[in-house]
Amino acid sequence: MPLYNRLKEHRARLGVNQQEMGALAGVSRQTISQIERGDYSPSVTLALKLARICGVTVEDIFTYQEDE
């Protein structure tokens, strides 16, 4: 059940690095890095925070695709 994301693109558009994005979202730089690599699926709360920071919907950042 992979969760794909475009967080790195949205973060770049804002002109912030992983450390700054983590501070804005209240998480560590490592958490942002793991989300971007697809190694960590954020909580609903964190996904909503990230979307709000980026000024987009959760669906603009995260895409869920079922295994076939």
HELIX and SHEET records of a PDB file:
HELIX    1   1 LEU A    7  LEU A   14  1                                   8    
HELIX    2   2 GLN A   18  ALA A   25  1                                   8    
HELIX    3   3 ARG A   29  ARG A   37  1                                   9    
HELIX    4   4 VAL A   44  CYS A   54  1                                  11    
HELIX    5   5 VAL A   58  ILE A   61  1                                   4    
SHEET    1   A 2 LEU A   3  ASN A   5  0                                        
SHEET    2   A 2 PHE A  62  TYR A  64 -1                                        
END                                                                             
